Amino acid sequence: MINVLVVDDHEVVRKGLGLIFGQTEDIVMVGATDDAETTIALLHQNTQTDVLLLDIEMPKENGLVVLRRVKNEFPSIRVLVLSMHPEEIYAVNCLKSGAMGYIGKNAPVEEILAAIRKVNDGGIYISEKLSERMAYQRRSGANAAQRRLYKRLSIREIEVLKLLTSGKKNKQVAEELGINEKTVSTYKARLLRKLNVSNMVELINHSKNMELSEKMFQ
């Protein structure tokens, strides 16, 4: 059985959730509060709480402050934020503050129940839309960091890298650029160091993944 404490300043929400949980076989509402101090007091009294269902719009004290207090005083309790506020604005801050999930009040009942179960099992719950957005931001951030590395290269290093990426050998690179093979080897060593890779396979794959082109260095 999953013991849930509901924290929301709207009575209709507290009572509605109580009715919903009453129709499930594995979730029970062990209490409901509408402010921070009562929440902390109840948690001290009821050590069986598994999941805290928390609204971040609270009277007197911001829900994020309550979240941090709960994680500090009751680290084993899993917090799921249930809010009317847009997830793209608040969800990441809630997760960084210790929440195990974030779900909107407009979500279907079954989704809310699924979120509670997932959080109780130790998982992180966010919507598919937010998950995709966060993944995109991580990729964009990684690409930006990689592009900054490439912009540290000299014009000659870029020329050598492009030829190596196209599959040319040291001798072919040397002939095309009018330099000797030893100089090509020197450039290769610099490229490995500057782009933080350990061998030529990584260097070439890295460059291909970044879609190496003149535009990248503008």
C-alpha positions as CSV (number, residue, x, y, z in Angstrom):
1,M,0.0,0.0,0.0
2,I,1.3,3.5,-0.9
3,N,0.7,6.0,1.9
4,V,0.2,9.5,0.4
5,L,0.1,12.8,2.2
6,V,-1.6,15.6,0.1
7,V,-0.5,19.2,0.5
8,D,-2.8,21.6,-1.3
9,D,-4.4,24.9,-0.3
10,H,-7.6,24.1,-2.2
11,E,-10.1,21.9,-0.2
12,V,-11.8,20.7,-3.4
13,V,-8.5,19.2,-4.6
14,R,-7.8,17.6,-1.2
15,K,-11.2,16.0,-1.0
16,G,-11.2,15.1,-4.7
17,L,-7.9,13.2,-4.4
18,G,-9.2,11.5,-1.3
19,L,-12.1,10.1,-3.3
20,I,-9.9,9.1,-6.2
21,F,-7.4,7.2,-3.9
22,G,-10.4,5.6,-2.2
23,Q,-11.2,3.8,-5.4
24,T,-7.8,2.3,-5.8
25,E,-6.5,-0.9,-4.2
26,D,-2.9,0.3,-3.6
27,I,-3.0,4.0,-2.7
28,V,-4.4,5.5,0.5
29,M,-4.4,9.1,1.7
30,V,-3.0,9.2,5.2
31,G,-3.6,12.9,5.6
32,A,-4.2,16.3,3.9
33,T,-2.9,19.7,4.8
34,D,-2.9,23.2,3.3
35,D,0.2,24.8,4.8
36,A,3.9,24.2,5.5
37,E,3.9,23.9,9.3
38,T,1.0,21.5,9.5
39,T,2.7,19.4,6.8
40,I,6.0,19.2,8.7
41,A,4.1,18.4,12.0
42,L,2.1,15.6,10.3
43,L,5.2,14.1,8.8
44,H,6.8,13.9,12.3
45,Q,3.6,12.3,13.6
46,N,3.1,9.9,10.7
47,T,6.4,8.2,9.8
48,Q,4.6,5.8,7.4
49,T,4.2,8.5,4.6
50,D,5.6,7.2,1.4
51,V,4.8,9.9,-1.1
52,L,4.1,13.6,-0.5
53,L,1.8,15.0,-3.2
54,L,2.7,18.7,-3.0
55,D,1.3,21.9,-4.6
56,I,4.0,24.6,-5.0
57,E,1.4,27.4,-4.7
58,M,1.1,27.6,-0.9
59,P,-0.1,30.2,1.5
60,K,2.6,31.8,3.7
61,E,5.5,29.7,2.4
62,N,6.4,28.8,-1.1
63,G,6.0,25.2,-2.1
64,L,9.7,24.9,-3.2
65,V,10.7,26.0,0.4
66,V,8.4,23.2,1.8
67,L,10.0,20.8,-0.7
68,R,13.5,21.6,0.5
69,R,12.5,21.3,4.1
70,V,10.9,17.9,3.6
71,K,13.9,16.6,1.7
72,N,16.2,17.9,4.5
73,E,14.2,16.5,7.4
74,F,12.6,13.4,5.8
75,P,15.0,12.3,3.0
76,S,13.3,9.0,2.5
77,I,9.9,10.5,1.6
78,R,9.4,10.8,-2.2
79,V,7.9,14.1,-3.3
80,L,5.7,14.4,-6.3
81,V,4.7,18.0,-7.3
82,L,1.1,18.4,-8.5
83,S,0.6,21.9,-9.8
84,M,-1.4,24.1,-12.1
85,H,1.7,26.0,-13.2
86,P,3.4,25.2,-16.6
87,E,5.9,22.4,-16.3
88,E,8.4,24.1,-18.6
89,I,8.7,26.9,-16.0
90,Y,8.7,25.1,-12.7
91,A,9.4,21.4,-13.3
92,V,13.2,21.6,-13.6
93,N,13.6,23.7,-10.4
94,C,11.4,21.3,-8.5
95,L,13.5,18.3,-9.7
96,K,16.7,20.2,-8.7
97,S,15.2,20.9,-5.3
98,G,14.6,17.2,-4.7
99,A,11.2,16.3,-6.1
100,M,10.9,12.9,-7.8
101,G,8.4,14.1,-10.3
102,Y,6.2,16.9,-11.6
103,I,2.6,16.6,-13.0
104,G,0.0,19.1,-13.9
105,K,-3.4,19.2,-12.2
106,N,-5.0,19.0,-15.6
107,A,-3.5,15.5,-16.2
108,P,-5.9,12.6,-16.4
109,V,-6.6,10.7,-13.2
110,E,-4.9,7.6,-14.4
111,E,-1.8,9.6,-15.2
112,I,-1.7,11.0,-11.7
113,L,-2.0,7.6,-10.2
114,A,0.7,6.2,-12.5
115,A,3.0,9.1,-11.5
116,I,2.4,8.3,-7.8
117,R,3.2,4.6,-8.3
118,K,6.3,5.4,-10.4
119,V,7.7,7.8,-7.8
120,N,6.9,5.4,-5.0
121,D,9.0,2.7,-6.8
122,G,11.9,5.1,-6.9
123,G,11.5,6.4,-10.5
124,I,11.4,10.0,-11.8
125,Y,8.1,11.1,-13.3
126,I,7.9,13.9,-15.9
127,S,5.7,14.2,-19.0
128,E,6.9,12.8,-22.3
129,K,6.8,16.3,-23.7
130,L,9.1,17.7,-21.0
131,S,11.4,14.7,-21.3
132,E,11.8,15.3,-25.0
133,R,12.5,19.0,-24.3
134,M,15.1,18.3,-21.7
135,A,16.8,15.7,-24.0
136,Y,16.9,18.3,-26.7
137,Q,18.4,20.9,-24.4
138,R,21.1,18.5,-23.3
139,R,22.0,17.7,-26.9
140,S,22.1,21.4,-27.8
141,G,24.3,22.2,-24.8
142,A,26.7,19.3,-25.7
143,N,26.8,20.4,-29.3
144,A,27.5,24.0,-28.3
145,A,30.4,22.9,-26.1
146,Q,31.8,20.8,-29.0
147,R,31.5,23.7,-31.4
148,R,33.5,25.9,-29.0
149,L,36.3,23.3,-29.1
150,Y,36.3,23.4,-32.9
151,K,36.5,27.2,-33.0
152,R,39.9,27.0,-31.2
153,L,41.4,25.3,-34.2
154,S,43.7,27.2,-36.6
155,I,42.8,27.4,-40.3
156,R,45.5,24.8,-41.2
157,E,44.3,22.5,-38.4
158,I,40.8,22.7,-39.9
159,E,42.1,21.9,-43.3
160,V,44.0,18.9,-42.0
161,L,41.0,17.7,-40.1
162,K,38.6,18.0,-43.0
163,L,41.0,15.9,-45.2
164,L,41.5,13.3,-42.6
165,T,37.7,13.1,-42.0
166,S,37.2,12.5,-45.8
167,G,39.4,9.4,-45.5
168,K,42.7,10.6,-46.8
169,K,46.0,9.2,-45.5
170,N,48.9,11.3,-44.1
171,K,50.7,11.2,-47.4
172,Q,47.7,12.4,-49.4
173,V,47.0,15.2,-46.9
174,A,50.6,16.3,-47.1
175,E,50.5,16.3,-50.9
176,E,47.3,18.2,-51.1
177,L,48.4,20.9,-48.6
178,G,52.0,21.1,-49.8
179,I,53.5,20.1,-46.5
180,N,55.5,17.0,-45.4
181,E,54.1,14.0,-43.6
182,K,55.9,14.8,-40.4
183,T,54.0,18.1,-40.2
184,V,50.7,16.3,-40.8
185,S,51.5,14.0,-37.9
186,T,52.2,17.1,-35.7
187,Y,48.8,18.5,-36.7
188,K,47.1,15.2,-35.9
189,A,48.7,15.3,-32.4
190,R,47.4,18.8,-31.9
191,L,43.9,17.9,-33.0
192,L,43.7,15.0,-30.7
193,R,44.8,17.2,-27.8
194,K,42.6,20.2,-28.6
195,L,39.4,18.1,-29.3
196,N,40.0,15.9,-26.3
197,V,40.0,12.6,-28.1
198,S,42.5,9.7,-27.7
199,N,42.8,8.3,-31.2
200,M,42.1,8.8,-34.9
201,V,38.9,6.8,-34.9
202,E,37.4,9.0,-32.2
203,L,38.6,12.1,-33.9
204,I,37.0,11.2,-37.3
205,N,33.8,10.0,-35.7
206,H,33.6,13.1,-33.5
207,S,34.1,15.3,-36.6
208,K,31.5,13.5,-38.7
209,N,28.9,13.7,-35.8
210,M,29.4,17.4,-35.7
211,E,28.8,17.6,-39.5
212,L,32.2,19.3,-40.1
213,S,31.9,22.1,-42.5
214,E,33.2,25.6,-43.2
215,K,30.0,27.0,-41.6
216,M,30.9,25.5,-38.3
217,F,33.9,27.8,-37.9
218,Q,32.3,31.1,-39.0
